[in-house]
Amino acid sequence: MTTDSQADLDRMFCPRSVAIIGASDDPNRISGRALRYIREGGFKGAIYPINSRRDIVQGLKAYPALENLPEVPDVVLIALPFSLAEQAVRSCANLGVKAAIIFTGGFAETGEAGAQAQAEIRAIAAAAGMRLLGPNCLGMFNSELGFFALFASSLDRQLPSSGPVAVVSQSGAYGQQIAYLAQRRGLGVKYCITTGNEADVSVADALMWVAGQPDIRVIMAYAEGIRNGPAFVRALDVAQRNGKQIVFVKVGRSERGAQAVASHTAALAGADEAFDAVLRQFGAYRAESTDEQIDIAYVCARGVPLSGHRLGILTVSGGFGVQICDAAISLGLDVPPLPESAQVRLSRILPSGSVLNPVDCTGQVVNDTSVIAESLDLMLAEGGYDAVIAFFSTLPIAASVAENLRRGVMEGTRNHADRLVVLCTVADPDSVRAYEKAGFLVFEDAARAVRAVAAAMRLTARRRLSSGVSDAAPEPAAIGQGPVSEFDAKRLLADAHIPVPSEYLVASRAAAIEAAQQSGSPVAMKIVSPDILHKTEIGGVILNVSGDAAVGEAYDALMRRARNAMPSARIEGVLVTPMAPCGVETIIGIKRDPTFGPLVMFGLGGVFVEVFKDVAFRLAPIDLEQAHEMIAEVKGSALLEGARGAGRSDIDAVAAALVNASRFAAANAGRIESVDINPFLVLPAGQGALALDAAIVPSQDGSAGPPAAGATHARAMG
Amino acid sequence: MTTDSQADLDRMFCPRSVAIIGASDDPNRISGRALRYIREGGFKGAIYPINSRRDIVQGLKAYPALENLPEVPDVVLIALPFSLAEQAVRSCANLGVKAAIIFTGGFAETGEAGAQAQAEIRAIAAAAGMRLLGPNCLGMFNSELGFFALFASSLDRQLPSSGPVAVVSQSGAYGQQIAYLAQRRGLGVKYCITTGNEADVSVADALMWVAGQPDIRVIMAYAEGIRNGPAFVRALDVAQRNGKQIVFVKVGRSERGAQAVASHTAALAGADEAFDAVLRQFGAYRAESTDEQIDIAYVCARGVPLSGHRLGILTVSGGFGVQICDAAISLGLDVPPLPESAQVRLSRILPSGSVLNPVDCTGQVVNDTSVIAESLDLMLAEGGYDAVIAFFSTLPIAASVAENLRRGVMEGTRNHADRLVVLCTVADPDSVRAYEKAGFLVFEDAARAVRAVAAAMRLTARRRLSSGVSDAAPEPAAIGQGPVSEFDAKRLLADAHIPVPSEYLVASRAAAIEAAQQSGSPVAMKIVSPDILHKTEIGGVILNVSGDAAVGEAYDALMRRARNAMPSARIEGVLVTPMAPCGVETIIGIKRDPTFGPLVMFGLGGVFVEVFKDVAFRLAPIDLEQAHEMIAEVKGSALLEGARGAGRSDIDAVAAALVNASRFAAANAGRIESVDINPFLVLPAGQGALALDAAIVPSQDGSAGPPAAGATHARAMG
């Protein structure tokens, strides 16, 4: 998105004037709601209802047509039936309008004819340099301006107030619902943008725009699929650099779900695992449910930076303390005990409670709330915790206890205003609001509190931002569209600095024997042909061959078997290679995603990938740190670390190979469908690793999908 | 628990008269709260405050001492300081009281001296045939009788009303909180029993009693550890037979959490995995959070039996429909499409929506709610769904839409009163209550709704109840306390009908050669000594030996290595066995849990168990069906089913071996610490399986812990 287009979006999302074509005088009709909300919201700019049959609409002077307006409005809302919408877009374009929001449905979501109509309005707008939101969208709002151009009936109750949260959603229903739920949770929502059919402005564009707004801290986003992978990645990257936390819900994880997406939206559904990898790689969080999304936004909106993942737990009930501890451990948080000196002091205050962590004040707080104050103060001052969760059960339910508790909490946190203190308690809404006003977060359910805090720790941690790859990317390799033999694949990978065994491609019995002598016995021997992809199935691999005679016989046998199995195959010869040393088998792969471009994949060999789906993906290219993150993400990597009594394997060699594979993938984004290095054998620490087998499948269609999303991204950042 | 002790608990939990020793005139003090709640609750029985300094307490005639009462009360509440509690228990015993509830703290939870005091009151009560609840408990209530002998301040707001739910909790804080939350969710809670220090009545006893109450459908339970494994198992079994759904929260899953449990409670913390296995085996559900526990109770309390796991989804927003579908699939539910004839009819009603499943009514319902009625009716009538989730976003927020929606929903479900219909919608509390009164369940969050429905499907499914093992259990084996050699271990397992290879134990070079000739070469040869447990470490295993000379040399080498490595070892000879055929390596284990007795374990070999913790446990003994359930529970079993292109393995042989191992475990519960059959090699289907190696560790202490919890259980059911 260029700076110009950003400015056009400023006009759309922060307009000084608005015209509404098709504005109804009835404030309850869809075509009347936006006007009603904009008026009720106190929008200060000019509001121009366009209605050819009325002089006055909802108390405002109406105009018969766009052309009659005293000025060109910043944005035009189109709330017309399908049959009239295209003409309205044309009028906007002719008048020089730079932004239009189209509520009208009946376009691409209904089938081929609708898609053509959508292409038509898109072309009209593009030619006139006009940005479009929609069609078939619920609109958007900017609550600070009182610009509520959204026709959700949930606004009937109360118009949202402004705050550090933005909502960006492809689905109108989803967007208005989370805006409503956030508002009810006490979160101010400044922007809510729903993109609908995305004829022009996509979720990626809206994210990019919101990521540039200085007063936004948290972005709640929703999509069913991403249309423009590289633009989406750029938006995530800018959001990360600008310190915005993105909490994303994307549906269609299951196969049935993905089918359902396909059946109700025209959105391109790229591989879910690619989406997952991209969010993780660029510091956004994927929530599994709407509750989780709101919970995390609630914590992040508080704006407390969390530099680690050390959790302090204060409780009035041992059992709940343990429940919180279990949940924290399962999410990878640390629950370290207090320093010993603090334990000693605390045990004077809490003779019958626990002073480790969880700190258990027991029921005695009902009689003596100073215990709360002193424990909290000590934990915040000396525990070294990044966040403290304080569990108070149902204590605020009884009025007498509630007041004592409140005093204890306020006193205990007085000197720690900048810290994240989460109260976990069952209380009345008024009491919750009062604590929130004083800067606390309040959850009812302990497990939800922990999950949200853990997510916020991941999101707000000061990360070393990925800098892309600074060296010049490698040259594209010479890959045609035809099949690539194992020998050629290994040669290409060796050129990309991925280690392969010393190998000899021989075309005669005598050469085979000489190669085996050079390699040192025993050797493995394999037929080499671009036409034979599954060598073992035709007996094209013979292992553990020793001695000149046996090598000679094996050569003849391989050639015979290949000819018998596939008489037309082009046979390049036989590969002679030393038998592999002992090591841990892993898999390195490259896979082209239609939305995001080439991904690099890592997993342990065999069952790990196939049975447990224990793999990590990243958008290519990656750097060494990201490679190590990928390796750590794979559970089976415990084997590389030396599980089961074995020694540590050469993990650095794996990381280097992943980086080089990812750069190879990026440099050849248009040419490669997939690469499968399997097994990639990892030797003991210091001894390296070897690509024992490799297959490269070139792109068949010549179209590279998005042209190397990652590479583009790396250039954009370079 | 005998029938007599059940009757004593009837007296405690359903009393006709109650005395309160230490009843305060101040209704806000701990010692005054129970009296206040019992009066406010409208308890119809006699209430006798005992207070030596007042004639009237909270408006009731008070008595100076227990001995002055006109009758022996059914239950006595003891709300005294620690120093006076023992004397009060003694007075109760002397007077012939049969049930006492002791709020007083200061007992086992404070250390050794307190534990002795607790043992003392326990002995006094036992001698007098009196049941005790507590000490250090929050008490209990029976809301139908208005008997609120619970001093939780959360009762201040509103006393719970009766219904199909019972709460059984070791922790008072936890118990009162879930009772409060259930009440707020509209669930009637008839019994709430908190057991505290469990000097007498334990969570197991309370579960058993509640499981026998005919008007209870759902039991929400909480514990940190189980004191009496066999009693707990019997209670779960009775609950299952009586059709009660148990939703359990047990904390201490993480190691840190288990330490925290140990630091604040005297409860025996048996292995968490054993607890997990027992709940699964006896049809109870372990919830991970309090929210989840309440959600599941909410669904189960509705009392709709669910015979399968087919979910229908109706939605007004495609995106949320997919979210529900994703969640359902991830929890193992089926989301099958409507039958084609129904799809055809539905597509007439929904020209622009989706008619598969999810059925998407789109936003058109705002204008035409008959669409809801007809879609719901069709899904319920013809979809074959066990439950239907209907998602309506924020529609009820706008008053005009809410009424239309309500009519549509009522009409669409009119002919399906007996079905489970869950509305997923954001609505005001009044509107939610109205739907609930009409028989609907209402959730706000889609993911939570799905999780609760999935759990209810698991809980209420008509299960074939485990019948224990009907054949006579095998005789105990001859196992001493000394070490058991591999040879003896295999012989013992062979006697228990677990297949082992044909093996020869030889004590001379010549015998070794003859054994190898009998076996057919090649053979594996291993040193046999009860003193050498780790044979491979001393070079005590030689594989792939062929030919007389090689066999003879191997024999000599093994004897030499054993003598060098451990000159004092008793050497029984050398094991000669045919080399193993190809198969899938699995592990069968037996492990003694201190709480529950012997568990049988199954997992795939090696990394599966160690890296992924991919194992299943069951209390021994099990039957064939349970064995197959265990195998299916292990993800890696995909390899036995023929993943990775291999053929199907002999799963029936694994199941039979698990049953036999479990019966061996039960028959020898007192004698065995652990058994490790690793590898247990599974051959292709029809060819059986073989225990290639086995180790038996006998009990060292002679104390068997609980005497074969499972065996006891099997007898109890027999």
Interface residues (C-beta under 8 A of the other chain):
Chain A: N28 E109 T110 A152 S153 S154 D156 R157 Q170 S171 A173 Y174 Q176 Q177 Y180 L181 Y222 E224 V249 V251 G252 R253 S254 E255 R256 G257 A260 V261 S263 H264 T265 E288 S289 T290 D291 E292 V316 S317 G318 G319 F320 G321 V322 Q323 C325 D326 A327 I329 S330 V335 S352 S354 L356 P358 D360 G363 V366 S393 T394 L395 I397 A398 A399 S400 V401 V426 E444 D445 A446 A447 R448 G606 V607 F608 E610 V611 F612 D614 K635 G636 A638 L639 A643 R644
Chain B: N28 E109 T110 A152 S153 S154 D156 R157 Q170 S171 A173 Y174 Q176 Q177 Y180 L181 Y222 E224 V249 V251 G252 R253 S254 E255 R256 G257 A260 V261 S263 H264 T265 E288 S289 T290 D291 E292 V316 S317 G318 G319 F320 G321 V322 Q323 C325 D326 A327 I329 S330 V335 S352 G353 S354 L356 P358 D360 G363 V366 S393 T394 L395 I397 A398 A399 S400 V401 V426 E444 D445 A446 A447 R448 G606 V607 F608 E610 V611 F612 D614 K635 G636 A638 L639 A643 R644
